[in-house]
Every structure is written in structure tokens, then in C-alpha cells.
Amino acid sequence: MLQELRKEKGLTQEQLADKCGTTKTYISRIENNVSDIRLSTLMRISQVGFGGHLNLSVTL
């Protein structure tokens, strides 16, 4: 999902990382499911990197 949004926005991994204050390597690891992502980081990427908001719902 992150990779699709990044490509839709026309951003490279490095550009997204720079906007969000992280590294290209970390963005790559998230996109390839090699690294877990903290909710706070996902929120920052959504807001700062993509200019959007993160909506999360939990159903039981």
C-alpha cells in the first residue's frame, strides 16, 4: 500500500524518506515487509509524506 501511494504521488523512496525524516533504507524495508512499522511512523508518512490522514478501524 505504501509503495502504491508513493508511486501515485510521483515520489522516490529517497524523496519520501527526506520529507518524513527517515532513511531510504527504512522506506524500502517497510515496502518489502522486511521491517515492522510503528503506528506513529505510519501516521507521519501519511501526513507529512503524502499530505493525508490515516484512518484506522478495528473490528472484532
N, CA, C and O atoms as a CHARMM CRD file, in Angstrom:
* protein
*
  240
    1    1 MET  N      0.82100  -1.18700   0.00000 PROA 1      0.00000
    2    1 MET  CA     0.00000   0.00000   0.00000 PROA 1      0.00000
    3    1 MET  C      0.87300   1.26300   0.00000 PROA 1      0.00000
    4    1 MET  O      0.61700   2.20600  -0.74900 PROA 1      0.00000
    5    2 LEU  N      1.89100   1.26700   0.83700 PROA 2      0.00000
    6    2 LEU  CA     2.78000   2.42200   0.91400 PROA 2      0.00000
    7    2 LEU  C      3.46700   2.66600  -0.43000 PROA 2      0.00000
    8    2 LEU  O      3.56400   3.80600  -0.88500 PROA 2      0.00000
    9    3 GLN  N      3.93700   1.60400  -1.05300 PROA 3      0.00000
   10    3 GLN  CA     4.62200   1.73400  -2.33500 PROA 3      0.00000
   11    3 GLN  C      3.68000   2.27700  -3.40900 PROA 3      0.00000
   12    3 GLN  O      4.07800   3.12600  -4.20700 PROA 3      0.00000
   13    4 GLU  N      2.45300   1.80300  -3.43600 PROA 4      0.00000
   14    4 GLU  CA     1.48200   2.28200  -4.41700 PROA 4      0.00000
   15    4 GLU  C      1.20800   3.77000  -4.24100 PROA 4      0.00000
   16    4 GLU  O      1.18700   4.52200  -5.21500 PROA 4      0.00000
   17    5 LEU  N      1.00100   4.18900  -3.00400 PROA 5      0.00000
   18    5 LEU  CA     0.75600   5.60800  -2.73600 PROA 5      0.00000
   19    5 LEU  C      1.96200   6.46400  -3.11500 PROA 5      0.00000
   20    5 LEU  O      1.82000   7.54100  -3.69400 PROA 5      0.00000
   21    6 ARG  N      3.14100   5.96800  -2.77800 PROA 6      0.00000
   22    6 ARG  CA     4.36700   6.72100  -3.10000 PROA 6      0.00000
   23    6 ARG  C      4.49200   6.91600  -4.60700 PROA 6      0.00000
   24    6 ARG  O      4.81700   8.00900  -5.07200 PROA 6      0.00000
   25    7 LYS  N      4.23500   5.85900  -5.36300 PROA 7      0.00000
   26    7 LYS  CA     4.33700   5.95500  -6.82000 PROA 7      0.00000
   27    7 LYS  C      3.25400   6.84700  -7.40500 PROA 7      0.00000
   28    7 LYS  O      3.51000   7.58500  -8.35600 PROA 7      0.00000
   29    8 GLU  N      2.03300   6.78800  -6.84500 PROA 8      0.00000
   30    8 GLU  CA     0.95800   7.67100  -7.29500 PROA 8      0.00000
   31    8 GLU  C      1.31800   9.13400  -7.10300 PROA 8      0.00000
   32    8 GLU  O      0.96400   9.98300  -7.92100 PROA 8      0.00000
   33    9 LYS  N      2.02800   9.42400  -6.01000 PROA 9      0.00000
   34    9 LYS  CA     2.44900  10.78900  -5.71000 PROA 9      0.00000
   35    9 LYS  C      3.70200  11.18600  -6.49600 PROA 9      0.00000
   36    9 LYS  O      4.12800  12.34000  -6.44100 PROA 9      0.00000
   37   10 GLY  N      4.29200  10.23400  -7.22800 PROA 10     0.00000
   38   10 GLY  CA     5.47300  10.52000  -8.02300 PROA 10     0.00000
   39   10 GLY  C      6.72400  10.73300  -7.19900 PROA 10     0.00000
   40   10 GLY  O      7.61100  11.49500  -7.58600 PROA 10     0.00000
   41   11 LEU  N      6.79700  10.05600  -6.05500 PROA 11     0.00000
   42   11 LEU  CA     7.95200  10.20400  -5.16600 PROA 11     0.00000
   43   11 LEU  C      8.85300   8.98100  -5.23200 PROA 11     0.00000
   44   11 LEU  O      8.37800   7.85300  -5.36500 PROA 11     0.00000
   45   12 THR  N     10.14900   9.21300  -5.13900 PROA 12     0.00000
   46   12 THR  CA    11.08400   8.11300  -4.96700 PROA 12     0.00000
   47   12 THR  C     11.12400   7.76200  -3.48600 PROA 12     0.00000
   48   12 THR  O     10.62900   8.51800  -2.65000 PROA 12     0.00000
   49   13 GLN  N     11.70600   6.63100  -3.17000 PROA 13     0.00000
   50   13 GLN  CA    11.86800   6.26400  -1.76300 PROA 13     0.00000
   51   13 GLN  C     12.70200   7.30700  -1.04000 PROA 13     0.00000
   52   13 GLN  O     12.41600   7.64900   0.10700 PROA 13     0.00000
   53   14 GLU  N     13.71500   7.80700  -1.69600 PROA 14     0.00000
   54   14 GLU  CA    14.59000   8.79200  -1.07600 PROA 14     0.00000
   55   14 GLU  C     13.85600  10.10900  -0.81800 PROA 14     0.00000
   56   14 GLU  O     14.04200  10.72400   0.23300 PROA 14     0.00000
   57   15 GLN  N     13.02800  10.54400  -1.76200 PROA 15     0.00000
   58   15 GLN  CA    12.26600  11.77900  -1.57200 PROA 15     0.00000
   59   15 GLN  C     11.28100  11.64500  -0.41400 PROA 15     0.00000
   60   15 GLN  O     11.14300  12.55500   0.40400 PROA 15     0.00000
   61   16 LEU  N     10.59800  10.50100  -0.35400 PROA 16     0.00000
   62   16 LEU  CA     9.65400  10.27200   0.73500 PROA 16     0.00000
   63   16 LEU  C     10.37900  10.23400   2.07500 PROA 16     0.00000
   64   16 LEU  O      9.91800  10.81600   3.05700 PROA 16     0.00000
   65   17 ALA  N     11.50300   9.55500   2.10700 PROA 17     0.00000
   66   17 ALA  CA    12.29200   9.46800   3.34200 PROA 17     0.00000
   67   17 ALA  C     12.73700  10.84800   3.80200 PROA 17     0.00000
   68   17 ALA  O     12.66200  11.15600   4.99100 PROA 17     0.00000
   69   18 ASP  N     13.20300  11.68400   2.87200 PROA 18     0.00000
   70   18 ASP  CA    13.64600  13.03700   3.22000 PROA 18     0.00000
   71   18 ASP  C     12.49900  13.86300   3.79900 PROA 18     0.00000
   72   18 ASP  O     12.68300  14.58700   4.77700 PROA 18     0.00000
   73   19 LYS  N     11.31700  13.75300   3.19400 PROA 19     0.00000
   74   19 LYS  CA    10.15800  14.50700   3.68100 PROA 19     0.00000
   75   19 LYS  C      9.76200  14.07700   5.08800 PROA 19     0.00000
   76   19 LYS  O      9.30800  14.89400   5.88900 PROA 19     0.00000
   77   20 CYS  N      9.93500  12.78800   5.38400 PROA 20     0.00000
   78   20 CYS  CA     9.46300  12.22900   6.65300 PROA 20     0.00000
   79   20 CYS  C     10.53400  12.14000   7.72000 PROA 20     0.00000
   80   20 CYS  O     10.24700  11.74600   8.85100 PROA 20     0.00000
   81   21 GLY  N     11.75400  12.49400   7.38600 PROA 21     0.00000
   82   21 GLY  CA    12.83200  12.45300   8.37100 PROA 21     0.00000
   83   21 GLY  C     13.30500  11.05100   8.68900 PROA 21     0.00000
   84   21 GLY  O     13.66700  10.75200   9.82700 PROA 21     0.00000
   85   22 THR  N     13.30400  10.18700   7.67900 PROA 22     0.00000
   86   22 THR  CA    13.80100   8.82700   7.86700 PROA 22     0.00000
   87   22 THR  C     14.75900   8.49800   6.72600 PROA 22     0.00000
   88   22 THR  O     15.20300   9.40000   6.01500 PROA 22     0.00000
   89   23 THR  N     15.07600   7.24200   6.54400 PROA 23     0.00000
   90   23 THR  CA    16.03800   6.87000   5.51200 PROA 23     0.00000
   91   23 THR  C     15.36600   6.09800   4.37600 PROA 23     0.00000
   92   23 THR  O     14.31000   5.49100   4.55800 PROA 23     0.00000
   93   24 LYS  N     15.99000   6.13300   3.22100 PROA 24     0.00000
   94   24 LYS  CA    15.52000   5.37800   2.06600 PROA 24     0.00000
   95   24 LYS  C     15.48900   3.89000   2.39800 PROA 24     0.00000
   96   24 LYS  O     14.57200   3.17400   1.99500 PROA 24     0.00000
   97   25 THR  N     16.48300   3.43800   3.12600 PROA 25     0.00000
   98   25 THR  CA    16.56100   2.02900   3.50900 PROA 25     0.00000
   99   25 THR  C     15.35400   1.61900   4.34300 PROA 25     0.00000
  100   25 THR  O     14.80200   0.53700   4.14500 PROA 25     0.00000
  101   26 TYR  N     14.94000   2.47200   5.27200 PROA 26     0.00000
  102   26 TYR  CA    13.78500   2.15800   6.11300 PROA 26     0.00000
  103   26 TYR  C     12.50300   2.10900   5.28000 PROA 26     0.00000
  104   26 TYR  O     11.68000   1.21300   5.46500 PROA 26     0.00000
  105   27 ILE  N     12.33200   3.06000   4.36900 PROA 27     0.00000
  106   27 ILE  CA    11.15500   3.05100   3.48500 PROA 27     0.00000
  107   27 ILE  C     11.14400   1.77400   2.66100 PROA 27     0.00000
  108   27 ILE  O     10.09600   1.14400   2.51300 PROA 27     0.00000
  109   28 SER  N     12.28200   1.38500   2.12700 PROA 28     0.00000
  110   28 SER  CA    12.38800   0.15700   1.34300 PROA 28     0.00000
  111   28 SER  C     12.02900  -1.06700   2.17500 PROA 28     0.00000
  112   28 SER  O     11.31300  -1.95600   1.71500 PROA 28     0.00000
  113   29 ARG  N     12.52900  -1.10400   3.39300 PROA 29     0.00000
  114   29 ARG  CA    12.24500  -2.24800   4.27400 PROA 29     0.00000
  115   29 ARG  C     10.76000  -2.34300   4.59800 PROA 29     0.00000
  116   29 ARG  O     10.21300  -3.44400   4.67000 PROA 29     0.00000
  117   30 ILE  N     10.10400  -1.21000   4.79200 PROA 30     0.00000
  118   30 ILE  CA     8.66600  -1.21100   5.04900 PROA 30     0.00000
  119   30 ILE  C      7.91200  -1.71100   3.81700 PROA 30     0.00000
  120   30 ILE  O      7.03600  -2.57000   3.91800 PROA 30     0.00000
  121   31 GLU  N      8.26300  -1.16400   2.66100 PROA 31     0.00000
  122   31 GLU  CA     7.57900  -1.54300   1.42300 PROA 31     0.00000
  123   31 GLU  C      7.73600  -3.02800   1.10300 PROA 31     0.00000
  124   31 GLU  O      6.84800  -3.63300   0.50200 PROA 31     0.00000
  125   32 ASN  N      8.84600  -3.60600   1.49800 PROA 32     0.00000
  126   32 ASN  CA     9.10900  -5.01600   1.19700 PROA 32     0.00000
  127   32 ASN  C      8.78200  -5.94400   2.37300 PROA 32     0.00000
  128   32 ASN  O      9.17200  -7.11200   2.38200 PROA 32     0.00000
  129   33 ASN  N      8.06400  -5.40800   3.35700 PROA 33     0.00000
  130   33 ASN  CA     7.64500  -6.18800   4.52700 PROA 33     0.00000
  131   33 ASN  C      8.80600  -6.84100   5.27000 PROA 33     0.00000
  132   33 ASN  O      8.65800  -7.92400   5.83800 PROA 33     0.00000
  133   34 VAL  N      9.94900  -6.18400   5.26400 PROA 34     0.00000
  134   34 VAL  CA    11.11500  -6.69600   5.97000 PROA 34     0.00000
  135   34 VAL  C     11.17400  -6.10500   7.37800 PROA 34     0.00000
  136   34 VAL  O     11.78300  -6.68100   8.27900 PROA 34     0.00000
  137   35 SER  N     10.54100  -4.96200   7.55100 PROA 35     0.00000
  138   35 SER  CA    10.59200  -4.27400   8.83000 PROA 35     0.00000
  139   35 SER  C      9.18400  -3.94300   9.28500 PROA 35     0.00000
  140   35 SER  O      8.33000  -3.57800   8.47800 PROA 35     0.00000
  141   36 ASP  N      8.94600  -4.07300  10.57300 PROA 36     0.00000
  142   36 ASP  CA     7.67800  -3.62500  11.14000 PROA 36     0.00000
  143   36 ASP  C      7.68900  -2.10100  11.19400 PROA 36     0.00000
  144   36 ASP  O      8.74600  -1.47400  11.26800 PROA 36     0.00000
  145   37 ILE  N      6.51100  -1.53100  11.15800 PROA 37     0.00000
  146   37 ILE  CA     6.40500  -0.07600  11.21000 PROA 37     0.00000
  147   37 ILE  C      5.59100   0.32000  12.43500 PROA 37     0.00000
  148   37 ILE  O      4.57000  -0.29300  12.74500 PROA 37     0.00000
  149   38 ARG  N      6.05200   1.33500  13.11300 PROA 38     0.00000
  150   38 ARG  CA     5.31200   1.85800  14.26300 PROA 38     0.00000
  151   38 ARG  C      4.14700   2.69500  13.75000 PROA 38     0.00000
  152   38 ARG  O      4.24100   3.33200  12.70100 PROA 38     0.00000
  153   39 LEU  N      3.06300   2.68700  14.49200 PROA 39     0.00000
  154   39 LEU  CA     1.88500   3.45700  14.10400 PROA 39     0.00000
  155   39 LEU  C      2.23000   4.94100  13.97600 PROA 39     0.00000
  156   39 LEU  O      1.75100   5.61000  13.06100 PROA 39     0.00000
  157   40 SER  N      3.04200   5.45200  14.87100 PROA 40     0.00000
  158   40 SER  CA     3.41900   6.87000  14.81100 PROA 40     0.00000
  159   40 SER  C      4.19100   7.18300  13.52800 PROA 40     0.00000
  160   40 SER  O      4.03400   8.26200  12.95700 PROA 40     0.00000
  161   41 THR  N      5.01200   6.25500  13.08100 PROA 41     0.00000
  162   41 THR  CA     5.75400   6.45400  11.83000 PROA 41     0.00000
  163   41 THR  C      4.81200   6.40800  10.63800 PROA 41     0.00000
  164   41 THR  O      4.93900   7.21200   9.71400 PROA 41     0.00000
  165   42 LEU  N      3.87100   5.47800  10.65200 PROA 42     0.00000
  166   42 LEU  CA     2.89200   5.39200   9.56900 PROA 42     0.00000
  167   42 LEU  C      2.05500   6.66800   9.50800 PROA 42     0.00000
  168   42 LEU  O      1.74100   7.15700   8.42300 PROA 42     0.00000
  169   43 MET  N      1.69800   7.19900  10.65700 PROA 43     0.00000
  170   43 MET  CA     0.94400   8.45500  10.69000 PROA 43     0.00000
  171   43 MET  C      1.77700   9.60100  10.11600 PROA 43     0.00000
  172   43 MET  O      1.25900  10.41700   9.35400 PROA 43     0.00000
  173   44 ARG  N      3.05200   9.66900  10.47000 PROA 44     0.00000
  174   44 ARG  CA     3.93100  10.72800   9.95600 PROA 44     0.00000
  175   44 ARG  C      4.09000  10.62200   8.44600 PROA 44     0.00000
  176   44 ARG  O      4.06100  11.63500   7.74600 PROA 44     0.00000
  177   45 ILE  N      4.25700   9.40600   7.94100 PROA 45     0.00000
  178   45 ILE  CA     4.38300   9.21000   6.49900 PROA 45     0.00000
  179   45 ILE  C      3.09400   9.64000   5.80300 PROA 45     0.00000
  180   45 ILE  O      3.13700  10.29400   4.76100 PROA 45     0.00000
  181   46 SER  N      1.95300   9.27300   6.37500 PROA 46     0.00000
  182   46 SER  CA     0.66100   9.63800   5.78700 PROA 46     0.00000
  183   46 SER  C      0.46600  11.15200   5.75700 PROA 46     0.00000
  184   46 SER  O      0.04900  11.71800   4.74700 PROA 46     0.00000
  185   47 GLN  N      0.77300  11.79200   6.87700 PROA 47     0.00000
  186   47 GLN  CA     0.53400  13.23100   6.99200 PROA 47     0.00000
  187   47 GLN  C      1.59800  14.07000   6.30400 PROA 47     0.00000
  188   47 GLN  O      1.28100  14.92500   5.47700 PROA 47     0.00000
  189   48 VAL  N      2.84500  13.83000   6.63800 PROA 48     0.00000
  190   48 VAL  CA     3.93500  14.65200   6.11800 PROA 48     0.00000
  191   48 VAL  C      4.33500  14.23200   4.70600 PROA 48     0.00000
  192   48 VAL  O      4.52300  15.07400   3.82700 PROA 48     0.00000
  193   49 GLY  N      4.46100  12.93300   4.49800 PROA 49     0.00000
  194   49 GLY  CA     4.91700  12.43800   3.20800 PROA 49     0.00000
  195   49 GLY  C      3.88900  12.53900   2.10500 PROA 49     0.00000
  196   49 GLY  O      4.21500  12.87900   0.96700 PROA 49     0.00000
  197   50 PHE  N      2.62600  12.23800   2.44700 PROA 50     0.00000
  198   50 PHE  CA     1.57800  12.20700   1.43400 PROA 50     0.00000
  199   50 PHE  C      0.55400  13.32900   1.57900 PROA 50     0.00000
  200   50 PHE  O     -0.28500  13.50900   0.69500 PROA 50     0.00000
  201   51 GLY  N      0.60500  14.08000   2.66700 PROA 51     0.00000
  202   51 GLY  CA    -0.33700  15.16700   2.86500 PROA 51     0.00000
  203   51 GLY  C     -1.75500  14.70200   3.14900 PROA 51     0.00000
  204   51 GLY  O     -2.71700  15.40400   2.83900 PROA 51     0.00000
  205   52 GLY  N     -1.88700  13.52800   3.73300 PROA 52     0.00000
  206   52 GLY  CA    -3.20300  12.97900   4.02400 PROA 52     0.00000
  207   52 GLY  C     -3.37200  12.66100   5.49000 PROA 52     0.00000
  208   52 GLY  O     -2.61600  13.13100   6.34100 PROA 52     0.00000
  209   53 HSD  N     -4.36400  11.86400   5.76500 PROA 53     0.00000
  210   53 HSD  CA    -4.64800  11.43800   7.13500 PROA 53     0.00000
  211   53 HSD  C     -4.78900   9.92800   7.15400 PROA 53     0.00000
  212   53 HSD  O     -5.19500   9.31700   6.16600 PROA 53     0.00000
  213   54 LEU  N     -4.45700   9.34600   8.26400 PROA 54     0.00000
  214   54 LEU  CA    -4.56000   7.91800   8.45000 PROA 54     0.00000
  215   54 LEU  C     -5.83400   7.60400   9.20700 PROA 54     0.00000
  216   54 LEU  O     -6.03400   8.09500  10.31800 PROA 54     0.00000
  217   55 ASN  N     -6.69700   6.79100   8.61800 PROA 55     0.00000
  218   55 ASN  CA    -7.90000   6.33300   9.29300 PROA 55     0.00000
  219   55 ASN  C     -7.71900   4.86700   9.59800 PROA 55     0.00000
  220   55 ASN  O     -7.40200   4.07400   8.71200 PROA 55     0.00000
  221   56 LEU  N     -7.91600   4.50900  10.83700 PROA 56     0.00000
  222   56 LEU  CA    -7.72100   3.15000  11.28300 PROA 56     0.00000
  223   56 LEU  C     -8.98100   2.66500  11.95400 PROA 56     0.00000
  224   56 LEU  O     -9.54300   3.35000  12.80900 PROA 56     0.00000
  225   57 SER  N     -9.42400   1.48600  11.57000 PROA 57     0.00000
  226   57 SER  CA   -10.58800   0.92600  12.23700 PROA 57     0.00000
  227   57 SER  C    -10.28100  -0.50800  12.64400 PROA 57     0.00000
  228   57 SER  O     -9.58500  -1.24300  11.94300 PROA 57     0.00000
  229   58 VAL  N    -10.81200  -0.87600  13.78200 PROA 58     0.00000
  230   58 VAL  CA   -10.62200  -2.22400  14.30200 PROA 58     0.00000
  231   58 VAL  C    -12.00100  -2.84000  14.48300 PROA 58     0.00000
  232   58 VAL  O    -12.87600  -2.25400  15.12000 PROA 58     0.00000
  233   59 THR  N    -12.18300  -4.02000  13.91900 PROA 59     0.00000
  234   59 THR  CA   -13.45900  -4.71200  14.09700 PROA 59     0.00000
  235   59 THR  C    -13.18700  -6.04500  14.77700 PROA 59     0.00000
  236   59 THR  O    -12.18300  -6.70500  14.51100 PROA 59     0.00000
  237   60 LEU  N    -14.07400  -6.41300  15.63400 PROA 60     0.00000
  238   60 LEU  CA   -13.92600  -7.67100  16.36300 PROA 60     0.00000
  239   60 LEU  C    -15.03400  -8.61000  15.98400 PROA 60     0.00000
  240   60 LEU  O    -15.09300  -9.73100  16.48900 PROA 60     0.00000
